[in-house]
Amino acid sequence: MTLPRVTVLLAEDEPDLPGLESLEGQARIHQHRGIDGLAPRLAETDVLVVTDFRVDALERAWPSPCPIRWVHATSAGVDALMIPPLRDSDIPVTNAAGIFDRGIAEYVLGALLLFAKDTLGNLRYQRQRQWRHRETHMLRDQSALVVGAGSIGREVATLLGALGMDVIGTARRARQHDAAFARVHAQEDLPALLGDADYVIITAPLTRQTEGLFNTDTFARMKPGAVLVNVGRGAIVDTRALLAALDDGHLGGAALDVFEQEPLPADHPLWDYPNVMISAHMAGDAQGWRAALGHQFVDNFERWRRGQPLRNPVDTQRGYGQR
């Protein structure tokens, strides 16, 4: 019996995806680093696991005819993977939905506490050896708007709701009953909701509808002094518009884990804002996350071998998970 060929596409300095040794005897595994030799490798691949999203190289190396029968992304967002030859094919695509939900939710909670308790101010005054007494805010009874009420957004809402916050969400369609949220509105209602939210949290995927969604008009509609948290995708936020909203004092601050350009250049003005927290696209990367990704793929591979429905299917036309 010919074993299926699994290629794991890794960055040059990235370690092997762990846990795949359990597939010995069920598959031939090749952990491929970088782009050299990628085209011939893909030409003899049955299952492609993508951790390195250098899509230009992937599109150039995409085989025709294509033997690939399934593509798995080790991320929740798949926007970078939606190259035309894959998006326009009938090859099933799955993602890593569920792996990062709790880690991202805890990151969001930490960001909200950072601003509510003025931790940035505490650290600044500590470095200056200044004793500055201030009053801070409670999160209880504050309002949060979660833009993107998918699995990550629901975990964020559940955690914030447990603190007594009023949490509403937006999704592609309104939902009448969702235990995680007080209400879930249709995405088209977003402009009318922004003015009431103390915290606006972006957990949405990057799609044609969400790219540049937070622009000059969006920020102007936000409540004065509101805080923006972006753990979705960088391109959802127009960085120039964000800088303007910070400069004129309309926004109270921002916690940003994702950016239009990554890594964020060392000379970018965002680094210097005293009311901005920056992290390096790591909100969901809690200890053990790579092992969890490997285990998730192995579980799905065994389902694939048995002909069972795959977990976490992606709608390739819309560019995000179907669940």
N, C-alpha and C positions, 0 to 999 in steps of 0.2 A: 504494500500500500504506500502510495506517495504521500508524504507528509506535507501539509500546507506550509508555505514559506512566509514568515512574519518578519517584516523589516521595521525596526524602530528608528525613526529619524531623530538624531540627537545633535545638539550643538557641539562644537569642537571640544570644549572643556567640560562637557556635561558627563557625569557618571552614568553607568548603565541603569536603565529602569529596573528597579529591584523586583524580585518575586517571579520573574519569568522562567527561572530555572525549574519551576514546578511543572512546566509544559514539556519537559524532556520526554521524548517518545511520542508526543502529540503534535509537535510542530518543529520546524527548523527556524531558529531565531537568529537574526543578524541585527546587532545594534550598530547602526551606521552613523558615523560622525561627519559633520560637514557636508559639503556639496560635491567634493571630488568623487567620481565614480557613481554618482547618484542615478544617472539615467540607466545604465545597464542593470543596476540593482533593482530599480523599480520595474524594469521589464521582466523580472522574474520574481515578482512579489504577489502573493495572494492577499495578505492582510498588511495594511500600512498603519503604523502607530506614529503619530506626529507629536513631538515635543518641541522641535525647532521649527518656528514658523517663518522661515525665510522664503516667502511665497514666490518671489521672482524665480529663484532657483528651482523650486518645486514645479512651477508651471513650465519652465524650460525643459525640465527633465521628464515631464509626464509622458508615459509611453503611448504609442498608437500603433497597433491596437493595444488596449489596456487590459492586462490580466488581473488587476486589483479587484477584489470582490467585496472588500469592506475597508473603510478608513475610520480609525479611532483617534480622536483628539484628546490629549491629556490636559485639557483646560475646559472650563465651562463655556467661555466665549469661543466661537468658531469663525468669526468674521474674517480673520486673516487667512483661513484655510479655504474660503469659498472662491477658489480659482475657477474660471469658466469650464475647463474640461471636467472638473468634479461636480460643480454646481449643476451643470447641464446634463449630467449622466444619471443613470439609475443606480449608481453605487451607493449602498447604505453608509451613512455617516453617524457615528455616535460621539458623545462627549463625556466629560468627567463630572457631570452634574452630581451634586451631593457631597463631593469630597471637600469643597472649600466653604460650604455654607456656614458652618458654625464659626470657623476661624474668621471669616469676613464679618459675621455678625458681632463677634467680640471686638474686632478692630473698630467697627462703627460705634459700638458702645463706648470704647475707650476714647474715641475722637470726640464724642458728645460730652463726655465727662471732662475732657481736656478743656473744652471751651466753657462749659457751665461753671467749672471751678477755677477758671483762669490759670490753669497750670502753666501755660506759656508765660504769663506774667510773673508767676512765682519763680520760674527758672531764670527769667530775665533779671528780676530784682535780686535774686540770690547771687547771680554772677556779679552784680553791681554792689553787693553787700548793703542793700537798702531794705529797711524794715517798712513795708507799705501795707497797712491794714486796709482791706476792701471787703465789700459784701459780694457774695457770688450767688449763683442761681441753683435752684433745684430742677432736676429733670422731671420730677413728678408734675403732672398737669401741663407740661409743655407739649407742643404739637410737632409731629414729625410727618413729613411727606416722603414716602418711598417711591421713587420713580423706577418702576420695574418690579412688579409683584410676582416674580417667578420664585424658584426655590430659594435663592439667596435672599431676595426681598422678603419672603415669608419668614425666614429665620431671623432676619434683622427685626422685623415687626414683632415677632414673638418675644424676643429678648427685651426690646424697648417697652412693649406693652406690659411686661412683668414689673417694670419700674413705675408704672402708673402713667406712662405717656399716652397721649391720644395719637394713634398712628393710623393714617390712611395711605392708600397706595393707588398707583395707576398701572394699568395693564392694557394690552391691545383691545380687550373687551372688558366692560364692567362686570363685576361679579356680585351677586346678591348676598351670598353667604360665604364668608371666609373667616374662620376662627382667628386667624392671625391679625386681621385688620378690623378696625371699626367700620371701614368702607373701602371698597375697591372701585375706582372710577375708570372710565375709558380714557386712554391716553389723550384723546382730543380735548378732554376737560382740564388738562394740566394748567393752561393759563389762568383759569378762574380759581384754581386751588392754591397757587403759589403765595398769594398775599396773606394767607392765614398760618403759614408754617414757620415755626421757629427754627427748624432744621430741615433741610432738603437733602435727601440721600439718594444718589444715583446708583442703582444696581442693574440697570437695563443693559441688554446686549447692544452692540453696535450694528445698526441696520441702516437702510436708506432713510427710514423714518426718524431715527434717533441721531444720526450724524449732524453735529452742529446744533442740536436741539436747544442747548443753553447758550443763547446769544445775547446781544444787547437788550433786545425786547424782553427776553425771559428774565434776565437779572433785574430789569426795571420793575417787573411785576412781583418780584420777591419782597417779602416783608422787610422793612428797614431793620438792619442789625441781624438778619437771619444768617445762619451758617450753612455753607455748602459742603457736603461730603461726597467725593466721587470715588467709588470702588467698582465702577462699571468699566467703561472704556474711555480713554483720554479724548478721542475725537468727538465724543458727545458734547464736550465743552469747548466753546470758542475761547481760546486762551486770552486773546486780546480783549475780548469783552469781559472776561473775568478780571483781568488786571484793571480795566477801567472801573468796574464795580467796586473793587477793593480800594482803588485810588480815591474815589469820590466818597468813600465811607458808607456806601449803601449796604454793602455786605459786612457782617460782623467778623467774618473770617472764613477759612476754607481748610479742609483736610483732604489732601489729594494723594491718592496711591497710583493713579494712572494719568498719562499725559499724551498730548498730541504727538510729541517727539520723545522717544525713550531710547537710551537714558536721557534724562533732562540735562541739557548742557550746563556746564559749571558756571557759565556767565549769564544764565537765564535770570531775569529779574525776580521770578517767584522765590528764589532762595532767600532773598533779603527781606521779605515781608514778615513783620513781627507777629501777625495774626494768621499765618499760614503754616500748617504742618505738612511736611513732604515725606513720603516713604517710597521705596523703590519697587513698586508693583509687587508687593509682598503681603498684602492684607490677609490672604487666605493660606499662606505658607507656614502653617503651624508645624511643629516637630512631628515627623512621621508621615507628612503629606506625600512624599514620593513612594513610600511603601504602600500607602493606601491606593495610590494611582495604579501601581503594579497589580495589587490584589483585585482592583476593580476590573482591569483589563482581562486578567486570567479568568475571572468569573464570567465575563461576557464572551471570551473566547470559547469556553466550554459550552456555553449556550449556542454559540454559532456552529460549533462542531456537531451538536445534537439537532440542529435545525430549529431551535427554539427562537422566539422573538428576542431581539437584542434589547438590552436595557439602554435607556438614554438616547433614543433615536433623535436625530436632528432633521428639522425641516430645511432642506438645503435652499429652497427658494426664498424663505423668510430669513434664514441665517441664524436660527437659534433652536434650542431644544423643543421637542413637541410636548413634553410633560408640563 
